[in-house]
Amino acid sequence: MQLKKASVLVVDDDTDVLTAVRLLLRPQVKEIMTEKNPENIPSLLTHHSFDVILLDMNFASSINTGNEGLFWLKKIKALKSTAAVIMITAYGDIDLAIRSLKEGAYDFVVKPWHNEKLLTTIQEAISKKSNGAKLSSSPADSTSVIGSELLGESEVMQDIFFKIKKVAPTDANILILGENGTGKELIAKAIHQHSLRADKPFIKVDVGALTESLFESELFGHKKGAFTDAREDRAGRFEAAHKGTIFLDEIGNISLHQQSKLLSVLQNRQVIRVGANEPVDIDVRLLCATNVSLAEMANEARFRKDLIYRINTVEITVPPLRKRGDDIVLLARHFITVYANKYMKPAPELAKSGLEKLKSYHYPGNVRELQYAIERAVIMADNDVLEANDIIFSPIEAAPSAENLQQETNLEELEKTTILRVLEKHHGNLSRASKELGITRTALYRRLGKYDI
């Protein structure tokens, strides 16, 4: 069916939304009806046949369930309506909107929306309804990290892929939460790739590794002569990301003073280079990531709440690998192929004992730890099958045995001892040591400083 022949019902208690949608759709569709009160939906469905229903997620009604949109979606389905239901939601209700897909909604749109995107969504709903097709929950394409680097068939990962697809075209600031090694940077790359800024710069900054003295210069730039090593004018990372996306990793580890500087830039949409007086306008999409929980960040002594609100229009929580089920085997086989190609070796198969070991391990280092374990196994393997004893996990992540606990109960001492042993093994080579430990060089530097090694 064509859009011109479609009948559309819009249900929203916001008069401005109804007016805007009516003006947009009137020249595009055969019939457009609007309704403020969702309690009139049963009567409307009795007397009219609709191809598409745009349904708000939240109403100030007497139902008071906290998710009135889901209530009315179920009611529409109970009335045997064949209309494709598209939910209208705000940024903060995206998790609820994803749940609505499982309850039978066709799709959802985030307000404020781009008119072209809304029209496209309605047209797709009409076309796929006519063809009896279902919405694909995977936004993967040939150029995306989704499906090539960011993999997962588990329900929780499919939900994340769908959320990426919906929030990416907006300019919403996004906070990515998750343990170390879960793939937060890949999530950020995927959001950029699916955004309207995909052809513009994607700039990553590990702000947690920046010292107080480097923070402003690195992010905001400096003028020649601003400090001893400032031999020329230099643009900061925010200027480099102009019109594109800036990804601030480890945002939860910056000091309150750094937070104040960052908040000022985000509020004013301007940076002032160190040693300069003139502000420079910036247009960036902000993505942040941290392994610190929101509960910890909400402590005012650690993190400013006004900055949390600024960076957290939408949050995406990446699950630890131990909660992703069969994704463990999927990722292991992916890494086997990657490293077999890299080291020009035949890709080994996974023996039953190897599979059982992979599935039973708890992965404190998450996907990164699995990746390093598989790389090591591929390098060291002499056979075309990986057995359990071919797969060795990082000693720094391994849980201490009961004997070790009796000898050394201080976990920090255990970590320090492990780092010293691995450094000695590799004669102080930090790259090799960090690889065996299953952590990044930056993380190793932090531990060296922490233990005064």
C-alpha positions in Angstrom: 0.0 0.0 0.0 1.1 3.5 -0.8 1.3 6.3 1.8 -1.3 8.3 -0.1 -3.9 5.6 0.4 -3.2 5.2 4.2 -5.5 6.0 7.1 -3.6 7.2 10.2 -4.7 7.7 13.8 -2.6 9.8 16.2 -3.2 9.5 19.9 -1.4 12.0 22.2 -2.5 14.3 25.0 -0.1 17.0 23.7 -2.1 19.4 21.5 1.1 20.7 19.9 2.2 17.2 18.9 -1.2 16.5 17.4 -1.2 19.8 15.4 2.3 19.2 14.1 1.6 15.6 13.0 -1.7 16.7 11.4 0.0 19.4 9.4 2.8 17.0 8.3 0.6 14.1 7.3 -2.5 15.9 5.8 -1.0 16.2 2.3 0.7 12.8 2.6 -2.0 10.4 3.5 -5.6 9.6 2.6 -7.0 10.2 6.1 -5.5 11.6 9.3 -7.4 11.5 12.7 -6.1 12.9 16.0 -7.3 12.1 19.5 -6.2 13.5 22.9 -8.0 11.0 25.1 -6.8 7.4 24.8 -10.0 6.2 26.4 -11.7 6.9 23.1 -9.5 4.4 21.3 -12.0 1.5 21.5 -14.8 3.6 20.1 -12.6 4.9 17.3 -11.5 1.4 16.3 -15.1 0.2 16.3 -16.1 2.9 13.7 -12.9 3.3 11.7 -10.3 1.1 10.1 -6.7 2.4 10.4 -3.5 1.3 8.7 -1.2 3.0 11.2 -1.7 4.3 14.8 0.8 6.7 16.3 0.5 6.2 20.1 2.1 8.2 22.8 3.9 6.3 25.6 2.8 8.6 28.4 -0.6 10.0 29.2 -1.8 12.0 32.3 -4.6 9.6 32.8 -6.4 7.8 35.6 -4.8 4.5 34.7 -1.6 5.6 36.4 0.5 2.5 35.6 3.6 4.5 34.7 3.5 3.1 31.3 0.1 4.0 29.9 1.3 3.5 26.3 1.8 -0.2 27.0 -1.6 -0.5 28.5 -3.3 1.0 25.4 -1.1 -1.0 23.0 -2.3 -4.2 24.6 -5.9 -2.8 24.4 -5.5 -2.2 20.7 -4.2 -5.7 20.2 -7.0 -7.1 22.3 -9.5 -5.3 20.0 -8.0 -7.3 17.1 -6.9 -4.2 15.2 -4.7 -4.9 12.2 -3.1 -1.4 12.4 0.6 -1.1 12.7 1.3 0.7 16.0 4.2 3.1 16.2 5.0 4.3 19.7 5.9 8.0 20.3 8.4 8.3 23.1 10.9 10.7 24.8 14.6 9.9 25.3 14.1 8.8 28.9 11.5 6.1 28.0 13.5 4.3 25.2 13.9 1.1 27.4 10.1 1.1 27.8 9.6 1.7 24.1 11.8 -1.3 23.3 9.6 -3.4 25.6 6.6 -2.2 23.6 8.1 -4.0 20.5 7.9 -7.3 22.4 4.2 -6.4 23.2 3.4 -6.1 19.5 4.3 -2.5 18.5 5.8 -2.2 15.0 8.4 0.5 15.8 8.8 3.6 17.8 9.9 7.2 17.1 11.8 9.5 19.5 10.5 13.1 19.9 11.5 15.6 18.8 11.8 13.7 15.5 12.9 14.6 12.0 9.8 14.8 9.7 11.5 12.8 7.0 12.3 10.0 9.5 8.7 9.9 10.7 7.3 9.7 7.2 9.8 6.9 6.3 8.8 4.9 9.4 5.1 5.2 8.6 5.8 4.2 5.0 7.8 1.2 6.1 5.1 0.2 8.5 2.5 0.3 5.7 4.7 -1.6 3.2 5.7 -4.3 5.7 2.2 -4.6 7.0 1.0 -5.3 3.4 3.8 -7.8 2.8 3.3 -9.5 6.2 7.0 -8.7 7.1 8.3 -8.0 10.5 10.6 -5.3 11.6 14.3 -6.3 11.7 15.8 -5.7 15.1 19.4 -5.6 13.7 20.7 -2.3 12.3 23.8 -4.0 10.8 25.1 -3.2 7.4 28.3 -3.8 5.5 30.1 -0.8 6.9 28.9 -1.0 10.6 30.9 -2.3 13.5 27.7 -4.1 14.4 28.0 -7.5 12.8 31.7 -7.2 12.1 33.3 -6.3 15.5 30.3 -5.8 17.8 28.7 -9.2 17.8 25.9 -10.7 19.8 22.8 -12.8 19.3 21.6 -12.7 22.9 18.4 -10.9 23.6 20.1 -8.2 25.7 22.6 -7.4 22.8 19.7 -7.3 20.2 18.0 -4.8 22.5 21.2 -2.7 22.5 21.5 -2.9 18.7 17.9 -1.7 18.3 18.5 1.2 20.8 21.6 2.2 18.8 19.5 2.4 15.7 16.8 4.6 17.3 19.0 7.0 19.2 21.9 7.4 16.7 20.0 9.7 14.2 19.3 12.1 17.1 21.8 14.5 18.7 21.1 13.2 22.2 24.0 12.9 24.5 24.6 9.3 25.5 26.2 7.7 28.5 27.5 4.2 28.0 27.8 2.2 31.2 29.5 -1.2 31.7 32.4 -3.0 33.2 35.9 -2.8 31.7 36.3 -4.8 28.5 32.6 -5.0 27.6 32.9 -3.1 24.3 31.8 0.4 25.2 34.0 2.0 22.6 32.5 -0.2 19.9 29.0 0.9 21.0 30.2 4.5 20.6 31.5 3.9 17.2 28.3 2.2 16.1 26.2 5.2 17.3 28.4 7.5 15.3 28.2 5.3 12.2 24.4 5.3 12.3 24.1 9.0 13.1 23.6 11.9 10.7 27.2 12.9 11.5 28.7 9.6 10.2 30.8 11.3 7.5 32.3 13.7 10.0 35.1 13.1 12.6 34.8 10.6 15.4 37.3 11.7 18.1 38.0 9.5 21.1 39.6 10.8 24.3 40.5 8.7 27.4 39.8 11.5 29.8 40.5 9.3 32.8 44.2 9.1 31.8 44.6 12.9 31.4 46.5 14.7 34.2 45.1 18.0 35.6 47.7 20.0 33.7 46.9 18.3 30.3 43.2 18.1 30.6 42.3 21.6 29.3 45.1 21.7 26.7 44.2 18.3 25.3 40.4 18.9 25.2 40.2 22.7 24.5 43.5 23.4 22.8 46.2 26.1 23.6 47.9 29.2 22.2 51.5 29.4 21.4 53.5 30.3 24.5 50.6 29.4 26.9 53.0 27.2 28.8 56.6 25.8 28.4 55.9 23.2 25.7 53.3 25.2 23.8 55.5 25.9 20.7 52.6 26.6 18.4 48.8 27.1 18.3 47.0 23.8 18.7 43.3 22.9 18.4 41.9 20.7 21.1 39.8 17.5 20.7 36.5 19.4 20.8 37.5 21.6 17.9 38.8 18.5 16.0 35.3 16.9 16.5 33.4 20.0 15.2 30.3 18.8 13.3 31.1 15.3 14.3 31.2 13.1 17.5 33.4 13.3 20.5 33.7 10.2 22.7 34.9 10.8 26.3 36.0 7.4 27.8 36.4 6.9 31.5 34.3 10.0 32.3 33.7 8.7 35.8 37.4 9.1 36.7 37.8 12.9 36.2 38.2 15.3 39.1 35.5 17.8 40.2 37.7 20.6 38.9 37.8 18.9 35.4 34.1 18.3 35.6 33.5 22.0 36.2 35.6 22.9 33.1 33.8 20.3 31.0 30.3 21.4 32.1 31.0 25.0 31.1 32.0 23.9 27.6 28.9 21.8 27.2 26.6 24.5 28.5 28.0 27.3 26.3 28.9 25.1 23.3 32.2 27.0 23.1 35.8 26.3 24.0 38.5 28.8 25.0 42.0 27.6 24.3 44.5 27.8 27.1 46.2 31.2 26.9 43.5 32.7 24.7 40.5 35.0 25.5 38.3 34.5 22.4 35.8 31.6 22.6 35.5 29.2 19.7 32.0 27.9 18.8 31.7 24.1 18.6 29.0 21.7 17.3 29.6 18.2 18.6 27.6 15.2 19.5 28.7 14.0 22.9 29.1 10.3 23.9 30.6 9.3 27.2 31.5 6.0 28.8 32.4 4.8 32.3 32.8 1.6 34.3 31.5 3.5 37.4 27.8 2.9 38.2 25.3 5.7 38.2 24.7 5.1 41.9 28.4 5.9 42.6 28.5 8.8 40.2 25.4 10.3 41.9 27.6 11.0 45.0 28.1 14.8 44.8 31.5 14.4 46.5 32.6 12.4 43.5 30.7 13.7 40.5 28.5 16.7 39.8 24.9 15.9 39.3 24.4 18.7 36.9 27.1 17.2 34.7 25.4 13.8 34.9 22.2 15.2 33.6 24.1 17.0 30.8 25.8 13.9 29.6 23.0 11.4 30.3 20.1 12.2 28.0 20.0 8.5 27.1 22.0 5.7 28.8 23.0 2.4 27.4 24.1 -0.3 29.8 26.4 -2.9 28.2 26.1 -6.3 30.0 29.1 -8.2 31.3 30.1 -11.2 29.1 29.1 -13.7 31.8 25.5 -12.6 31.3 25.4 -13.0 27.5 25.0 -16.8 27.3 26.0 -18.3 23.9 27.5 -15.0 22.8 30.7 -16.3 24.5 31.1 -19.1 21.9 30.0 -16.8 19.1 32.8 -14.3 20.0 35.4 -17.0 20.6 34.9 -18.4 17.1 35.0 -14.8 15.7 38.4 -14.2 17.5 39.7 -17.6 16.3 39.1 -16.5 12.7 40.5 -13.0 13.2 43.8 -14.3 14.8 44.2 -17.3 12.5 44.1 -14.8 9.6 46.4 -12.4 11.4 49.1 -15.0 12.1 48.5 -16.9 8.9 47.6 -20.1 10.5 44.7 -22.5 9.8 41.7 -21.7 12.1 41.5 -24.4 14.8 38.2 -25.9 15.9 37.0 -25.8 19.4 37.0 -29.2 21.2 34.2 -30.1 23.6 36.5 -29.5 26.5 37.4 -26.1 25.1 33.8 -25.1 24.7 33.0 -26.2 28.3 35.9 -24.2 29.7 34.8 -21.1 27.8 31.2 -21.5 28.9 32.0 -22.1 32.6 34.5 -19.2 33.1 33.2 -16.1 34.8 35.2 -13.5 32.6 36.0 -10.7 35.1 37.9 -9.1 32.2 34.9 -9.5 29.9 35.2 -9.6 26.0 38.7 -8.1 26.2 39.9 -11.0 28.4 38.3 -13.6 26.0 39.9 -11.9 23.1 43.4 -12.0 24.6 42.9 -15.7 25.7 41.9 -16.7 22.2 44.7 -14.8 20.6 47.2 -16.6 22.9 45.6 -19.9 22.2 45.8 -19.5 18.4 49.4 -18.4 18.6 50.5 -21.3 20.9 48.3 -24.1 19.5 50.2 -26.9 17.7 47.0 -28.8 16.7 44.0 -28.0 14.7 41.7 -28.3 17.7 41.7 -26.1 20.8 41.4 -28.2 24.0 40.7 -26.8 27.4 44.4 -26.7 28.4 45.1 -24.6 25.3 42.9 -21.8 26.6 44.6 -19.9 29.4 42.9 -16.9 31.0 44.7 -13.8 32.3 46.5 -14.4 35.7 45.6 -10.9 36.9 41.9 -11.7 36.5 42.0 -15.2 37.8 40.4 -15.8 41.2 43.0 -16.8 43.9 42.9 -20.4 45.1 42.2 -21.3 48.7 45.9 -21.9 49.3 46.8 -18.5 47.9 44.1 -16.9 50.1 45.6 -18.4 53.2 49.1 -17.1 52.2 48.0 -13.7 51.0 44.6 -12.3 51.8 45.3 -8.7 50.6 44.0 -8.6 47.0 45.9 -5.4 46.3 49.2 -7.2 47.3 48.2 -10.1 45.1 47.6 -7.8 42.1 50.9 -6.0 42.7 52.8 -9.3 43.0 51.2 -10.5 39.7 52.2 -7.3 37.9 55.8 -7.5 39.2 56.1 -11.1 38.1 54.8 -10.5 34.6 57.0 -7.4 34.2 60.0 -9.4 35.3 59.1 -12.2 32.8 59.0 -9.7 29.9 62.0 -7.7 31.1 60.0 -4.5 31.7 58.3 -4.5 28.3 55.0 -2.8 29.1 53.3 -3.8 25.8 53.9 -7.5 26.3 53.1 -7.3 30.0 49.8 -5.6 29.4 48.9 -8.1 26.8 49.6 -11.1 29.1 47.7 -9.4 31.9 44.7 -8.8 29.7 44.6 -5.1 30.3 45.4 -2.0 28.3 48.7 -0.1 28.5 46.7 2.8 30.1 45.3 0.5 32.7 48.7 -0.9 33.4 50.2 2.6 33.8 47.5 3.4 36.3 48.3 0.3 38.4 52.1 1.1 38.2 51.3 4.5 39.7 48.9 3.1 42.2 51.5 0.6 43.5 54.5 2.9 43.0 56.2 0.3 40.8 
